[in-house]
């Protein structure tokens, strides 16, 4: 588990595209400017990076054990979204087996409870019963997110890590919109986890030192959130890439792409392998020191951990501070939070959101 981090490590890699690339990272914030389509060179470059990662990710991560060995996590609480399938299911199970209190924040409570029952039976006799619970959370409803955060914060219990794992990638289906009026990818992959992260700050402060782990490409919003959090708050924001993983996210891909997934299983990570970077970011004892060093050096982006559990440098686009702030401001507006929400929550004040009213 132990790794030596330095700010120089950030320059050793490029951001790994991972099937959950957020629309928000590509949104043009100036409505008056016409967005240009991608040229053939951009498409070719994108496919090159995708194929390169697929072919070499297993080699680059060959030093990692599977499953990822975790330190004892007794008395620590983790909230994991999207934990009934794929990577999230592995994250929740392994954290619980390491002794953590795991909250499965999911839309399908019945499926989550069935999983817990199954895991408890398999774990019987190997140690204390798994400390797990289920809380309903629908990322396609901003009202649901606010209610979830209020319910958890009301407990006045510490939260040591929020793992924003849930995501969708339905490129094989017609475009859909949530009842809040936002495109579903935008809401589930960006707006929802952003709102949840901000609203749970009071509990994360109580659990300090704590972490927000984003298993996707929310680099721009995460970087500004990281900058807005003072060092004394003790909250570190980290984005991770799981690599190219064979999970349920592939079920909505075109048939030819799904066929490719089945033809080259060796190169694609299993869900257990894909969970390693998130588990590493959530539990490695040296990570907070690394994050603090980046903040002290005024590094423009938050920490980014690649699928090989090593620090990496996100895309050049993520280094655009001006654009990052535009994404930040637009996001807060869309989720109904005031621009000073983080500062007020850090000071212990209440913040009203336009969503979640009874």
N, C-alpha and C positions, 0 to 999 in steps of 0.2 A: 504493500500500500504506500510506503513512504516514497516521496519523490522530491527532488530539489528543484525549486522554482526560481526564476529570475525574470526581470523585465525583458531581458534580451531574448528569452525563449519565445516571446511573442512574435518575433520576426521569422521564426523557423518554418511556418506553415501557412497555408491559405485556408480560408473558410471552406468547409466541406458542405456542398449542397446535398440535402438529404430527404427529398420527397415531402418536406413540410415547409418549403420555402414560403415565407409569408408575403402576401400581396401587399401588406403595409410597407415592407422594405422597398417596394417598387412604386409606391404611390407617388404621383407628381403632386406636390403640395400647392403649387400655384395653378389655380384653375384656369387662368387666362393663357397659360402656355400649352400649346398642343403637344401631346405626347407622341414621340416618334416610335415606330415599330423597330424591333430588333433586326439588325442587318445579318447577312449570311455569316459574317465573321463571328458575330456574337453567338449565334446559334451553334456554329462549329466549335467555338471555344467552350461553350457550355457542355456539349456532348463529350468533348475531350476530357474535361474534368470529371464528368460522371463516369465515363468508362475507365479512366485512370484510377479513380477511387475504388471502383468495383473490383478491378483486377489486383490492386495492391493493398487494399485495406487489411486483408487477413495477414499479409506479410508484415505490415507496419505494426499490427497489434499482436504479433506472435509472442511478445514478451509477457502478455497478460495471461493470468490464470482464468479458467472458466469452470465454475462460477467465480466471480470476483470475491476474494476473501475480505470480510468486513471486520472492523474492530467491534468490541462489545458496545451495544447501543442502548443499554438499559437506561431508563429514565429520560430518554429523548423521544420527542414527538415529531412525526413527519406527516404532512398531508400530501397525498399523491392523487392527481387528477388522471382520469382515463385509465384506471387501474384494474379493469375487468378483462383486458386482453392485451396481447402484444408486449411491448416493452414495459408499460405501466404495471402489468400484472406481475412481471418478474421483479420489478423494483419493489413493489409492495410486499411480495412474499419474502424476498431476501432480507429486507429491512426488518420485518417481523421476526424472522428466524434468528436475526442477530440481537434480538431483545428489545427492539424499538416498539413504541406505541404508534401504530400506523392507522391513519384515517383514510379510508378509501372514499374519495370524493367523486361520486359517479352519478350518472343519470339512471342507470338500471340497478336499483338497490337490491332487487331479488337475485340477480346474477352475482353481485358482490357477496351477498350473504351466503349463497351456495358455495362460492369459492372458499370463503373463510371456513365453512363447515368441512369442506374437503381437505383443506390445508391442516386444520386442527386434527383431523383423523390421521393424516399422514405423519404429523409431528408427534403424535401421542407416544409418550415414553422417552422422547429425546430431550426433554427439558420442560420448563414451565409452559403452560398453554400460551399460544400466540396472543399478543395483546393488540387486537385489531377491532375496528368498528367501521360502520358504514354511515356516511352522511350524503344526503341527496344533493346533487349539484348538476344543473343543466347549463352547459356553456352556451347554448343557443338562446338562453334567456338571461338578460342582464339583471332582471328582477331576482332570478334564482341566485345569482352570484352575490348580490347584496344581502339577501336573506341568509345565505350560507355564512358569509363573513360576520354578520351580526350575531348569528347563533353561536359561532365559535368564539368571537371576542367576548361575548357575554359570560362565557365560562371563566374568564380571567385566568386562563391557563397558558403556560408558555408554549410557543411553537418554535421548534428548532430548525425546521426546514420546510419550505413549501416547494414541491416539485411539480411544476407546470408541464406535465407530460402529454396530456390529451391533444390530439390534432386530427385533422381530416385532410384528404387529398383526393377529392372526387372529380378528377379531370375527365372521367369517362361518362359523366352525367350532365344533364342540363344545369345551367346556373340556377342556384337557389338562394333565397333570402330568408333571414330569420324573422320572427314576429316583431323584432325591434327595428326591422327595415334595413339591416346590413347584410351584405353578401356573406354566406355562411363560412367560407374560408377565412375571410377577414375577421369575423366575430370569434370563431372557435380558436383560431391560431394566433390571434393578436389581441383583439379588444377584450375578450373575456379574461385571459390570463393577466393582462395588464391591470384591469380593474381589480381582480382578485388579489394581486400582489400588493397594490396600494392599500386596499381596505384591510388586509391582514397585518399591516405594519404594527399596530398596537400589540398584537400577540407575538410577533417576531421580536419586538423589542423586549418583551418579557422573557423570551427564550434566548436572548443575547448571550454569547455569540451565536448568530443564526444565519441562515442562507436562503436565498431565492434561487432555485435552479430552473432554468428554462431549457427544455429539451426541444429546441427548434431555433429558428433564425431571428428571434426577437432581439437583435443586437442593438439597433438604434434606440428603441425605447428603454431597453435595459441599461444601456450606457448612461443615459441621462438620469434614470432612477438611481443608479449607482453614485452619480455625482451629487445628487440631491440629498443622499443619506450621509449625515455627518459621521465621522469616525466613532464618536461616542455612542452612536446608536447600535453599533456592533452587528450590522446586517451586511452581508456580502452578497452581491448579485453575480451569478455565473451563468453563461450560456454554454450548452454542450451539443456536440454532434454525435448521434448514435452510430453514424455510418449508414451504409445501405443495408437495410434490415428486411427480412421476409416476415411481414406482419399483415394484419387485416387491412392495413392502409392500401395494400395492393389490389384489394378486391374491386375497386372502382376504376382501375387502370384499363386501358384498351386491351383486348384479348391477346393481341400479339405481344404486348409488354408482359402480361401475366405469363404467357408461354415461355418467354425468355427467363423469367424468374425461376421457373421450374426446370429449365434446361441447364442452368448454371448455379446449382445450389451451393457448390463449394465456395464460390466467391462472395456469396451473400451471407451476412451474419444471421444467426438465429436470434430470437427475441432475448434469450439469456445473454448472448454476446453483445447485443445492442444495448443492453441495460447497464453495461459496465461503466461507461463514461458518466452517466447520471449518478450511479452509486458512488463512484470515485469522487465526483464533485460534491456530493452531499455528505460524505463521511471522512474524507482525507484530512488528517489533523493539520497538515501544513498549508492547506489551501487558503485559510484566512490570512496567514502571513503574506502569501503571494498576492492576494487581492489588495491588502493594505499597502504593499510596496508599489503596486500599479497606481493606486490612488495618490500616494505620496509623490510619485513622479509625474502626476497629472497626465497619466496615459489616457488618450482620447476615448478608448472603448473599455468596457468591462472585461473581466476575464473570460476567455473562451477556451474550452477544453475539447480537443478533438476525440475521435472515436478510439484513438490509441491511448487515451488518458494522459495526454501531454498538452501543455499550453500551446495554443496556435494563434496565429494572427488572422482575424476576420478580413473580409474583403475590403478593398480600398474605399468602397462606397460607405462602409460603416464608419470610416474615419472622418466623414464630412460632418463636423460639429454643427454647422448651420442647419443642414438637412435633418440631423438628429433632433435638434430642438423643435423644428417644425413638426416632425412626427410626434414628438412628445406633446406639444401643445394641441395638435389636432386630435390625438388620441384621448387626452383628458376631456376635451370638448365633446367628443362622440360618446364617451361613457358617462357623461353627466357629472364630472367632478370639477371643482374649482381649480384654478391654476396653481394655487398654493396648498393643495391638499396634503402633499407629503410633509411640508413644513409644519402645518397645523397638527397633523397626526403625531408627528415626532414630539411636539410640545404637549401632547396629551389632550388636545382640543377635539371636539366633535366636528365631523365634516358631513355635510348633507350631500346626498347623491340623488339625482332626479329619478333614479330607478329604485325599485325595492319597496315602495310605499305600500302599506297594507290596503 
